């Protein structure tokens, strides 16, 4: 298991965003940009992949201790800090509308209302592209 794997698993388990990780690293005076952080979380076969060094992981863990537990002067409850991460995490929104309930009228169904129209294909008709070479008609005296 590599340092990158450990870093990724901690990020997912604690539900941390990139900006929160940058803030945690700043607690121990370690500067890193979001772009560099994104390179660490990439797949190994990606061209911009960057290995997480021991120093980065060590500083992240030390900063995480301060972030979760606080300092001796200002101690924190780690469970409350983790709950605040859950509250701050962006929730996946469903833009799809829920099906609405059908409203039935007081009218009795008639034969015209109960017949179903045949299913139609509603494919968009696309215009055929113009041929690259036009058809040429040669007039060489033959019919």
C-alpha positions in Angstrom: 0.0 0.0 0.0 1.5 3.3 -1.1 1.3 6.7 0.6 -1.1 7.8 -2.1 -3.5 5.0 -1.2 -3.4 5.9 2.5 -3.9 9.6 1.7 -6.9 8.8 -0.6 -8.5 6.5 2.0 -8.2 9.1 4.8 -9.7 11.7 2.5 -12.7 9.5 1.7 -13.2 8.2 5.3 -13.1 11.7 6.8 -15.0 13.3 3.9 -12.4 16.0 3.3 -12.4 18.3 0.3 -9.3 19.7 -1.3 -9.6 23.1 0.4 -10.0 21.5 3.8 -6.8 19.4 3.2 -4.9 22.5 2.3 -6.1 24.2 5.5 -5.1 21.1 7.5 -1.6 21.2 6.0 -1.3 24.9 6.8 -1.8 24.1 10.5 1.7 22.6 10.4 3.1 25.3 8.1 3.2 23.1 5.0 2.1 24.8 1.8 0.6 22.9 -1.1 -1.7 24.0 -3.9 -4.9 22.4 -4.9 -3.4 21.5 -8.2 -0.6 19.6 -6.7 -3.0 17.9 -4.4 -5.2 16.9 -7.3 -2.1 15.3 -8.9 -1.6 13.1 -5.8 -5.1 11.8 -6.0 -4.9 10.8 -9.7 -4.5 7.3 -11.0 -1.0 6.0 -11.4 -1.2 5.7 -15.2 -2.2 9.4 -15.6 0.6 11.6 -17.1 0.2 14.2 -14.2 0.3 11.6 -11.4 2.6 12.6 -8.5 3.7 10.3 -5.7 2.9 11.4 -2.2 6.2 11.6 -0.3 6.7 10.6 3.3 7.1 14.3 4.3 3.7 15.2 2.9 1.9 12.3 4.5 3.6 12.9 7.8 2.7 16.6 7.8 -0.9 15.8 6.8 -1.2 13.3 9.7 0.3 15.8 12.2 -2.1 18.5 10.9 -5.0 16.1 11.1 -4.3 15.5 14.8 -4.4 19.3 15.4 -7.5 19.7 13.3 -9.5 16.9 15.0 -8.2 17.1 18.6 -7.3 20.8 18.8 -4.4 22.1 20.9 -3.8 21.8 24.7 -5.2 25.3 25.2 -8.3 24.7 23.0 -9.2 21.0 22.9 -11.9 19.8 20.4 -14.2 16.8 20.3 -13.1 14.8 17.2 -16.6 13.4 16.6 -18.1 17.0 16.4 -15.4 18.0 13.9 -16.2 14.9 11.7 -19.9 15.7 11.9 -19.2 19.2 10.8 -17.4 17.8 7.7 -20.6 15.8 6.9 -22.7 19.0 7.2 -20.3 20.9 5.0 -19.9 18.2 2.3 -21.8 19.1 -0.9 -24.8 16.8 -1.2 -25.6 15.2 -4.5 -28.8 16.8 -5.9 -31.2 15.1 -8.1 -32.3 17.4 -10.8 -34.8 14.9 -12.0 -38.3 15.7 -11.1 -40.4 13.1 -9.2 -43.4 11.8 -11.2 -46.5 13.7 -10.2 -49.6 12.0 -9.2 -52.2 11.6 -12.0 -55.4 13.5 -11.4 -58.5 11.6 -12.5 -61.5 13.6 -13.6 -65.1 12.8 -12.6 -65.9 11.8 -16.2 -66.4 8.2 -17.0 -63.9 6.8 -19.5 -65.3 6.6 -23.0 -64.1 4.5 -25.9 -62.3 7.6 -27.3 -60.5 8.2 -24.1 -59.4 4.6 -23.5 -57.9 3.9 -26.9 -54.2 4.1 -27.0 -52.4 5.7 -29.9 -49.8 3.5 -31.6 -46.3 4.1 -30.4 -44.4 6.4 -32.6 -40.7 6.7 -33.1 -39.7 10.2 -32.3 -36.2 10.1 -33.7 -34.9 13.4 -35.0 -34.6 13.5 -38.7 -31.2 14.5 -39.6 -30.4 15.9 -43.0 -28.0 13.8 -45.0 -24.7 15.5 -45.5 -24.0 16.7 -49.0 -21.9 14.3 -50.9 -18.3 15.2 -51.3 -18.2 14.4 -54.9 -21.1 15.4 -57.0 -22.7 13.0 -59.5 -21.5 13.9 -62.9 -23.5 13.1 -66.0 -21.4 12.6 -69.1 -22.9 13.3 -72.5 -20.9 11.1 -74.8 -23.6 10.3 -77.3 -24.9 7.1 -75.7 -28.3 6.8 -74.2 
